[in-house]
């Protein structure tokens, strides 16, 4: 694609300009800024819908008592046990246990607080998350106290 053909569609703009490669007049690749393109926007929207479905499924598992609130926050932040383990310094096998409501209910406050601090919520919000609201992805938050 040539530089002049790089799609510049502000209607499909999501989170700022995107960088792409295009050929200049001499046939060399250059980095070009694009304010939006339909294919990139479609990809991001599909990913957002998939993640929202995962968050909703996790919220339902928490509501039904099958998993602890930790599962909801992991889904909301697109994390698996291994990644969370690296960030909070808790072994993956312990995180797996903490996903069980029976174990989660017996956790010490300092462990719960470590999770709450990492996810950027209060201890109360971590223990009793608001599972009935819609969540926005990619760093955007609701008005106040949005996770």
C-alpha positions in Angstrom: 0.0 0.0 0.0 1.3 3.5 -0.8 1.4 6.3 1.7 -1.5 8.1 -0.1 -3.7 5.0 0.2 -3.4 4.6 4.0 -6.9 4.8 5.3 -7.7 8.0 7.3 -11.2 7.4 8.6 -11.9 9.4 11.8 -15.3 7.7 12.2 -13.5 4.4 13.0 -11.0 6.1 15.4 -10.8 4.3 18.8 -7.9 5.3 21.0 -5.5 7.5 19.1 -3.5 7.3 15.9 -2.2 4.0 14.8 1.2 3.4 13.1 1.4 1.4 9.9 3.8 0.7 7.1 3.4 2.1 3.6 5.5 2.6 0.5 6.8 6.0 -0.4 7.3 7.4 -3.9 10.8 5.7 -4.0 9.3 2.3 -3.1 10.8 2.3 0.4 8.7 1.4 3.5 7.9 4.3 5.8 6.0 4.4 9.1 2.8 6.3 8.5 0.2 7.5 11.1 -3.4 6.6 10.5 -6.3 8.1 12.5 -8.5 5.1 11.9 -9.3 2.2 9.6 -12.2 -0.1 9.4 -10.2 -3.4 9.6 -8.3 -2.3 12.7 -11.4 -1.0 14.4 -13.3 -4.3 13.6 -10.5 -6.3 15.1 -10.5 -4.3 18.3 -14.3 -4.4 18.7 -14.3 -8.2 18.2 -11.6 -8.5 20.9 -13.6 -6.2 23.2 -16.8 -8.3 22.7 -14.8 -11.5 23.4 -13.3 -10.1 26.6 -16.7 -8.7 27.7 -18.2 -12.2 27.3 -15.4 -13.7 29.4 -16.0 -11.1 32.1 -19.7 -11.8 32.1 -19.1 -15.5 32.4 -16.7 -15.0 35.3 -19.3 -12.7 37.0 -21.9 -15.4 36.6 -19.6 -18.0 38.2 -19.0 -15.7 41.1 -22.7 -14.9 41.5 -23.5 -18.7 41.5 -20.8 -19.4 44.1 -18.7 -21.5 41.8 -15.7 -19.2 42.0 -14.4 -16.4 44.2 -14.4 -12.7 43.2 -10.7 -13.2 42.3 -11.9 -14.9 39.1 -13.9 -11.9 38.1 -11.0 -9.5 38.5 -8.7 -11.8 36.7 -11.1 -11.9 33.7 -11.7 -8.2 33.9 -7.9 -7.5 33.7 -7.3 -10.3 31.1 -5.0 -12.3 33.4 -4.3 -15.9 34.0 -2.8 -17.5 37.1 0.7 -17.4 35.8 0.7 -13.7 35.0 -1.1 -12.7 38.2 1.4 -14.8 40.2 4.3 -12.8 38.7 2.7 -9.5 39.5 1.5 -10.2 43.1 4.2 -12.6 44.1 1.8 -15.4 45.1 2.5 -18.9 43.7 0.2 -20.0 40.9 -1.0 -23.1 42.9 -2.1 -20.8 45.7 -4.0 -18.5 43.3 -5.8 -21.6 42.0 -6.9 -22.4 45.6 -7.9 -18.7 46.1 -10.3 -19.1 43.2 -12.4 -21.5 45.4 -15.0 -19.6 47.4 -14.4 -21.8 50.5 -10.7 -20.9 50.5 -11.2 -17.3 49.5 -13.5 -16.8 52.5 -10.7 -17.8 54.9 -7.9 -15.7 53.4 -6.1 -13.3 55.7 -6.8 -9.6 55.2 -3.2 -8.9 54.1 -3.5 -11.4 51.2 -6.8 -9.9 50.2 -5.4 -6.4 50.4 -2.5 -7.4 48.2 -4.9 -8.5 45.5 -7.1 -5.4 46.0 -4.1 -3.1 45.7 -3.0 -4.8 42.5 -6.4 -4.5 40.9 -6.7 -0.9 42.0 -9.8 -1.3 44.2 -10.6 -1.1 47.8 -10.7 -4.2 50.0 -14.5 -4.0 50.2 -14.8 -3.6 46.4 -12.5 -6.6 45.9 -14.4 -8.9 48.4 -17.9 -7.7 47.1 -17.5 -6.6 43.5 -20.4 -4.9 41.7 -21.2 -7.7 39.2 -24.3 -6.0 37.8 -22.7 -3.2 35.8 -21.1 -3.1 32.4 -17.3 -2.7 32.3 -15.3 -0.6 29.9 -12.1 -2.0 28.5 -8.7 -0.6 27.5 -8.1 1.7 30.4 -11.4 3.5 30.2 -13.3 3.8 33.5 -16.9 4.5 34.4 -17.6 7.8 36.2 -16.5 7.1 39.7 -15.0 4.0 41.4 -15.0 2.2 38.0 -12.7 -0.7 37.8 
